Each structure stands twice: as structure tokens, then as C-alpha cells.
Amino acid sequence: MRMPGPAPVVVGVNGTSSGLAAARLGAREAVARGQPLRILHVFAWPGRPSSDDAPDWATARREAARIVAEAVATAGRTVPGVQVEGLLVDGLPVRELLRQSRTAELIVLGDDDLALSPRLPADSVLVQTVSRARCPVVVSRGNRPPAGPLLTAVDGSPSSLLALRMAAAEGRRRSIAVEVAHVVGHDDEREAGRRLLESALAGVPELSGARTRLLVGDAAPILVHASHRARMMIVGPRGTSGGSLLGEVAQQLLRRCACPTVFVHGTSAGESSPAGTVPSAGALMS
């Protein structure tokens, strides 16, 4: 019987600068975890520009191979000695990334300049993967150097408590401080907010000494502002309502967070999780 190998850090690349940023971050994450790095590009065969033209499959295939080679070289320059493989597969990007997430330690994707979009494109590969992957998904944010604490936000939902446990593990791995934030809408909710923070931390003894931050206002912009001084933000993709695959606050963090953002959805490699299929665009939004 073939024994499973180590769970890789999988980076999805698409030939953009954000994909190369993801390759750099993925190399650092793979080495930090002692896991191999897999650079993945999913190739879709080109259609005909017109009925009289034959599709230029050879050129398209060479370009796809170049995308993988460039990302592999970028990862190797970022962290010399990283164990990296390039993988070019045919198929649909979302389907392949979800398949990879079944056995991956982590999926890393570029942000594709989402902050410049007037709205979140629900059918994008990034949004679909963040919403449905079985392992955590990290969204890279350009070339910002690592600095500051790990920041995680809790709201009492199962998704946010899963993020809290991952933040504890990452803080230990990196030997850096973890800050735990909770946002309430009004001053008269402060006491309830403090109780929620205490309850959340009580379930994760490793974070007994973590700094807590009780913030007041609109959760999404406040957390986006806090992300400017964080090394990484770790959050759950669903809020307390559970009415969508990607909660309203998570949608805003996906678009506008200033630091690399980990969406802790599903389970790590080797753990069981209910099977999911890719939903329609409308199913992602609340």
C-alpha cells in the first residue's frame, strides 16, 4: 500500500504579480512548517478566436509552463533550499484547488488586486477557494515584510474559535505574540464583549497570556485598520449568522486586509470534513 507523503503547502499561480507574491509567501510558510512546497498552475485549453482560426495550443501550453517555472524560480530565490516542485495540470482551477486542499497543509493564493474591484467577484477562483477549501487558505498581500503580532478576531462563532486555535499554534511555531480582538457595535456592549473574549480564551489555554483588544464600531473597517500593524491575520470565513459561505466581515477582509490573511475553513490535511461542491455565485453572499 502506498503511504501518503507529507502534506505540502500548495501555491496557486496564474501568471500575475500577485501569484509571484503568493509563491514568495508560500516558500516562507513551507520552510516554517518543514513541509514541501508545490507550485500549481491549472491550464484550460484555449478556444478558437474565430471559426476560421485553429487554437494555438502549443503556444498556450508553453506559456503555462513558463508561468510555473517563473514561480518555482521565485520561490527558490526567496528561500534558498526550499523543497519545491512545479505542477501543471489540465482542468478547472477551482475544482483542482479544492481537490488539492484535501491533502494540503495550506493553500496560498494572491489577492488579484481585489481592493481595486468595486465589489467582490463571487465567481473568482480566489473567492471560491477561500469559501470552500478543506484546509486553511492564505491570501498574500504584495511584498510587505513580516512584522508585528499575529492578529485574530473572535465573534463566538465556531469558525472564529477554529481560527483562535490556529492562531495559538502559529504563535508557538513562530515564537511571536498573538493578539485576540473582538468588536462590539456600541459602548453598552462592552461588558458582553469582555465576557465573550474571556470565554473564547478559556477554551484555548495556550493563549492565556495573549493580549486582548475590545474594539467598538463597525467590525470590518476596524479590523482592516488593525491589520496595518499585524504580521498576519487569522480569521474564520463565516460569522455568527452562518447564512453564507463567506460572511460579510470576511468579505471585506478578503478585499482590503493590509497583511497576509488566513481563512481557517474546513480542516487540516488528514482530518475528516464533509464533502462540498462549488456553489453558484449567489450562494456565497449573505
C-alpha positions in Angstrom: 0.0 0.0 0.0 1.3 3.4 -0.9 1.9 5.6 2.2 0.9 9.2 2.0 3.6 11.7 1.8 4.0 15.0 3.8 1.2 17.5 3.4 2.5 20.2 1.1 2.0 23.9 1.1 0.2 24.5 -2.3 0.5 27.8 -4.1 -1.8 28.6 -7.0 -0.3 30.8 -9.6 -1.8 32.4 -12.7 1.0 34.5 -14.3 0.3 37.7 -12.4 2.5 39.6 -9.9 0.1 38.6 -7.1 0.8 35.0 -8.0 4.5 35.6 -7.6 3.9 37.2 -4.3 2.0 34.1 -3.2 5.0 32.0 -4.3 7.3 34.0 -2.1 4.9 33.7 0.9 4.3 30.0 0.2 8.1 29.4 0.3 8.4 31.0 3.7 5.4 29.1 5.0 6.6 25.8 3.7 10.0 26.2 5.4 8.5 27.4 8.6 6.4 24.2 8.7 9.1 21.8 7.5 6.8 20.9 4.6 7.4 20.7 0.8 6.2 23.4 -1.5 4.0 22.7 -4.5 3.6 25.4 -7.2 0.4 24.8 -9.1 -1.0 26.2 -12.4 -4.2 24.9 -13.8 -4.3 25.0 -17.6 -7.5 25.4 -19.5 -7.3 24.7 -23.2 -7.9 27.8 -25.3 -10.9 28.2 -27.5 -11.0 29.4 -31.1 -10.8 33.3 -31.5 -12.9 32.8 -34.6 -14.4 29.9 -36.6 -11.5 30.3 -39.2 -8.7 30.1 -36.7 -7.2 27.0 -35.2 -6.5 27.3 -31.4 -2.8 27.9 -30.7 -2.5 25.1 -28.2 1.3 24.8 -28.4 1.9 28.5 -27.6 -0.7 28.4 -24.8 0.9 25.3 -23.3 4.4 26.8 -23.4 3.1 30.0 -21.7 1.5 27.8 -18.9 4.8 26.0 -18.4 6.6 29.4 -18.2 4.2 30.6 -15.5 5.1 27.5 -13.4 8.8 27.8 -14.0 8.9 31.5 -13.1 7.0 30.9 -9.8 9.3 28.0 -8.9 12.4 30.1 -9.5 10.8 33.0 -7.5 10.2 30.6 -4.5 13.8 29.3 -4.7 15.2 32.8 -4.7 13.1 33.8 -1.8 14.1 30.9 0.4 17.1 29.1 -1.0 17.0 25.4 -0.3 13.2 25.2 -0.1 11.9 21.8 -1.4 9.7 22.9 -4.3 8.0 21.2 -7.2 6.1 22.7 -10.1 2.9 21.1 -11.2 1.0 21.9 -14.4 -2.4 20.2 -14.7 -5.4 20.4 -17.1 -8.8 21.3 -15.7 -10.8 23.9 -13.9 -8.8 26.0 -11.3 -11.4 26.0 -8.5 -12.1 22.2 -8.8 -8.3 21.4 -8.8 -7.6 23.7 -5.8 -10.4 22.2 -3.8 -9.0 18.8 -4.7 -5.5 19.8 -3.6 -7.0 21.2 -0.3 -7.9 17.6 0.7 -4.3 16.7 1.3 -2.6 20.1 1.7 -1.2 21.7 4.8 -2.1 25.1 3.4 -3.3 26.8 0.2 -1.7 30.1 -0.7 -3.2 32.5 -3.3 -2.5 36.0 -4.4 -5.1 38.7 -3.8 -5.5 39.6 -7.5 -5.9 43.3 -6.6 -9.4 42.7 -5.1 -9.2 46.0 -3.3 -9.4 47.8 -6.7 -12.7 46.0 -7.5 -16.0 47.8 -6.9 -17.4 44.6 -5.5 -16.2 41.1 -4.6 -16.4 38.9 -7.7 -18.1 35.8 -6.2 -17.2 33.6 -9.2 -13.5 34.3 -8.9 -11.1 31.4 -8.2 -9.9 33.2 -5.0 -13.4 33.7 -3.5 -14.5 30.2 -4.3 -11.3 28.6 -2.8 -11.4 30.7 0.3 -15.0 29.8 0.8 -14.8 26.0 0.2 -11.3 24.7 0.8 -10.8 21.9 3.3 -7.6 23.4 4.6 -6.7 26.9 5.7 -6.2 29.4 2.8 -3.7 32.2 3.0 -4.1 35.3 0.8 -0.8 37.1 0.2 -0.6 40.9 0.1 2.3 42.0 -2.1 5.8 42.4 -0.8 5.0 43.6 2.7 7.8 42.4 5.0 6.7 40.3 8.0 6.4 42.4 11.2 4.1 42.8 14.2 2.0 40.3 16.0 -0.4 37.6 14.8 -3.9 39.1 15.0 -7.1 37.0 15.2 -10.6 38.1 15.7 -13.4 36.2 17.5 -17.1 36.6 17.4 -18.2 33.5 19.3 -18.9 31.5 16.1 -17.4 28.0 15.6 -15.5 29.4 12.6 -13.7 32.1 14.7 -12.9 29.6 17.5 -11.2 27.4 15.0 -9.2 30.4 13.9 -8.3 31.1 17.5 -6.8 27.6 17.9 -4.8 28.0 14.7 -3.5 31.4 15.9 -2.3 29.7 19.1 -0.5 27.1 17.1 1.1 29.6 14.7 2.2 31.8 17.6 4.0 28.9 19.1 5.5 27.9 15.8 6.8 31.4 15.1 7.6 32.4 18.7 5.7 35.6 18.3 2.9 37.3 20.2 -0.8 36.7 19.4 -3.4 39.5 19.8 -7.1 38.5 20.1 -9.6 41.1 19.0 -13.4 41.3 19.4 -15.5 44.1 18.0 -18.8 45.3 19.5 -21.2 47.7 17.9 -21.8 50.1 20.8 -20.3 51.1 24.2 -23.1 49.5 26.1 -22.0 46.1 24.7 -18.5 46.3 26.2 -19.3 44.0 29.2 -20.8 41.3 27.0 -17.7 41.7 24.7 -15.3 41.2 27.6 -17.2 38.0 28.6 -17.0 36.7 25.1 -13.2 37.2 25.0 -12.8 35.6 28.3 -14.9 32.6 27.2 -13.0 32.2 24.0 -9.6 32.3 25.6 -10.7 29.9 28.3 -11.1 27.3 25.6 -7.5 27.7 24.3 -5.2 27.6 27.4 -2.1 28.3 25.3 -3.4 31.8 24.8 -3.9 32.6 28.5 -1.3 35.3 28.3 -2.4 36.7 25.0 -3.2 40.4 24.7 -6.9 41.0 24.1 -8.4 44.0 22.3 -12.0 45.0 22.7 -12.9 47.4 19.9 -16.1 49.4 19.3 -17.6 50.2 16.0 -18.2 48.7 12.6 -16.2 45.4 12.6 -14.9 45.2 9.1 -13.3 48.7 8.8 -11.9 48.4 12.4 -10.3 45.1 11.7 -8.9 46.3 8.3 -7.3 49.3 10.2 -5.9 46.9 12.8 -4.4 44.8 10.1 -1.9 47.5 9.1 0.2 46.8 12.2 -0.1 43.0 12.1 2.2 40.4 10.7 -0.7 38.2 9.7 -4.4 38.0 10.4 -6.2 34.7 11.1 -10.0 34.6 10.8 -12.9 32.3 10.2 -14.8 32.9 6.9 -18.2 32.7 8.4 -19.8 35.0 11.0 -22.3 34.1 13.8 -25.3 34.2 11.4 -23.9 31.3 9.4 -26.1 32.3 6.5 -23.4 32.3 3.8 -20.2 30.6 3.0 -18.3 33.8 3.3 -19.5 36.2 6.0 -19.8 40.0 5.5 -16.8 40.8 7.6 -14.7 38.1 5.9 -15.7 39.5 2.5 -14.3 42.9 3.5 -11.1 41.4 5.0 -10.6 39.4 1.8 -10.7 42.6 -0.3 -9.0 45.1 2.0 -6.8 43.5 4.7 -3.4 45.0 4.7 -1.4 41.9 5.8 -1.5 38.3 4.7 -4.8 36.8 5.8 -5.5 33.2 6.8 -9.1 32.0 6.3 -9.5 28.9 8.5 -12.2 27.0 6.7 -12.5 23.2 6.8 -9.9 21.0 8.4 -6.2 20.4 8.1 -4.9 17.5 5.9 -5.7 14.1 7.3 -8.8 15.2 9.2 -12.3 14.5 8.1 -14.6 17.1 6.7 -18.0 17.0 5.0 -17.7 17.0 1.2 -18.5 20.2 -0.6 -19.2 21.2 -4.1 -18.6 24.6 -5.7 -21.7 26.7 -5.2 -23.2 29.2 -7.5 -22.1 32.9 -7.2 -25.2 33.9 -5.4 -24.7 31.2 -2.7 -21.6 32.9 -1.5 -23.1 36.1 -0.4 -25.3 36.8 2.5 
